[in-house]
Amino acid sequence: MRTSIAIIGAGPAGMFLAHLLAAEGIAAVVLERRDRAYVEGRVRAGVLEQVTTDLMHRLGLGSRLDREGLVHGGTQISLDGSLFRIDMAALTGGSAVTVYGQQEVMHDLFEAAPERGVEIVWNAQDVTLEELDGDHPVVRWRQDGVAQELQCDYVVGCDGYHGVSRNSIPAHVLRTFERVYPFGWLGILADVPPVDHELIYANHERGFALASMRSPTRSRYYIQCGLDEQVEDWSDDRFWDELCLRLGPDAASRVTRGPSFEKSIAPLRSFVSEPMRWGRLFLAGDAAHIVPPTGAKGLNLAASDVIMLSEALVDHYRGGSDAGLDGYSARALARVWKAERFSWWFTSITHRFPDMDGFARRIQAAEIDYIRGSQAAQRTLAENYVGLPLMAA
């Protein structure tokens, strides 16, 4: 097999890139080690930045998003039960976020793939990347026990934190930066109406809570928990009681309880690897960086990465210029580190840390109270939350 671009991984980064390249007539093949049902069924992000919704419309994938997505022009923050709202749209010239689950994004990308000539190889096992520092990279894998080979011009690693792509960069080249948080998020999905039409981020003396949603009839809730806790120890009743306590009496009075149909604990971490290019290999999405979910940046960073990379590839194939490819890593990382900063900061002011003493707690409260009373502080939060503009090439 021969193609221009080999894309490793059919998650958001890989599929957005495949569609962007297909729209420009650049040949690409996507390799995915799982099947479509697995990839599409993963419960992941649900808040899309303006950049991501604009991308879906640009690709002609916005019709269901427009019908079913929930546009949020603001968000709410609670400190020990006292709520205030940040009007993001007013502070950012009309920008907003849209609640639309990653499963729905993936469904739209997969459904449109065949008619647009996006080629996906499912169940590609034991993928290896070779000759990445030469002129003709080779991707090998096994499918149904049969060895397969793909020759290409470039490889784009969109295969997540545990994928083969980042690990194909020599250790003496790769630098990694990491912050592991001493807590996780216990999350549930329940078919009950959301507590509010916008998200609520709650800081309580017992820990963080988030009231989110997937639709007008499906709620997504989280509470901060210890890394040593087990899902089995959290009955639905216990979860609802703790959530209501942390949200405070005002929001709790509007919570509709019901049975959960998904419950899981996710650890929180910040991670960045540099560079995002080595030889003929480029990294995008979770293969290069992880953010804690507090800032809702994971899927959105994947989208911005591949927008930048697709522009560079178009310049290469259509304009004969390699400037974009040479500058991709620095350009993408400039936006990545700003998103990492925001996600780290937002996590730091909304969660209870194990070593937090009275002084640290008062500083947290003062920070949130400052945001409540300062339009400048609210604008900074809003600009980062709805998504910073793409960095110039």
Beta strands, then each sheet from edge to edge (+ up, - down):
strand 1: 5-8
strand 2: 28-31
strand 3: 47-48
strand 4: 70-72
strand 5: 75-79
strand 6: 82-86
strand 7: 97-99
strand 8: 119-121
strand 9: 125-130
strand 10: 138-143
strand 11: 146-151
strand 12: 154-157
strand 13: 175-190
strand 14: 200-204
strand 15: 207-215
strand 16: 218-225
strand 17: 260-274
strand 18: 277-278
strand 19: 281-283
strand 20: 289-290
sheet 1: 8+ 2+ 1+ 12+ 19+ 18-
sheet 2: 3+ 7- 4+
sheet 3: 6+ 5- 14- 15+ 16- 13+ 17- 20+
sheet 4: 9+ 10- 11+
end
